[in-house]
Amino acid sequence: MIRHTDFEASFAGNVKLHRLIQAEAITLGGNLKLKIYGTLACRSGKRMLRKNRVFFKSETEAIHNGFRPCGHCLPEKYRQWKTNPERVADHFGIPDSAG
């Protein structure tokens, strides 16, 4: 996971970020505060604050870091995630009722 704030807020920082995207070292973006990941072209993702934005190389990396799919740009993956109550409970920090 790479934080957007790891890059300078300058033209040079934007160039570094763009190069990582072109090299496919970054393929997804996420909201650190909300723990949601989505495509780099997502309208919702483009509106988030820089301090909350993170980047991932893969979907596996995003899921491993506890992020869920975006309902706007990844609707099918979001529906699949939403139908799994265990994953939803984990995402929101709800303790297992069996324990």
Secondary structure, DSSP 8 states (H G I E B T S, - for coil): -EEGGGS-SSHHHHHHHHHHHHTTS--EEEETTTTEEEETT-HHHHHS-GGGEEEES-HHHHHHTT-EE-TTT-HHHHHHHHT-HHHHHHHTT---TT-
